[in-house]
Amino acid sequence: MTKKAERAKCIINAEECKGCERCVNACPKSVLKMGKGFNFMGFPYAVYAGEGCSGCAACFYTCPEPGAITIVKLTEKD
C-alpha cells in the first residue's frame, strides 16, 4: 500500500511579508514566488502558486515575520 501524498495550502499575509525571499528559497516544491505588487509598506511580497504544497512548512519555519505564513492541511472534502 502506498502512502497518499499530503495536500496542503500555503497562505501568505502580504501585509506582514517583508520580501526577504527566504520562503521562496526554502520551498522544496517551488510553489512560492515573489509577486509583482507591493504591500502597504512598499515591500514586494511572496505569493503561492495555488497548488502543489506538500505541507512541509519549510517556508513557515524560515520566515522571520510571525504571522506572515500559515500552512493549512487539506482534508478529503477540501
SULBELPE-V312631 format. One line per field, one symbol per residue. ss: DSSP state (h for helix, s for strand, l for the rest). phi: phi as a letter, one per 20 degrees, with the letter a starting at -180 (. if undefined). psi: psi as a letter, one per 30 degrees, with the letter a starting at -180 (. if undefined). Layout:
ss->???
phi->???
psi->???
This chain:
ss->lllllllssssslllllllllhhhhhlllllssssssslllllssssslllllllllhhhhhllllllssssslllll
phi->.effffdbcdddegfefdmfmffffeffelddbefeecefenefcfcefoaofenfmgfffefedfneccddfeegff
psi->kkkkkkklkkkkjeffkggfgeeeffjffhgklklfakaffgkllllkfflfkfgfgeeeffkfjkfekkkkkklef.
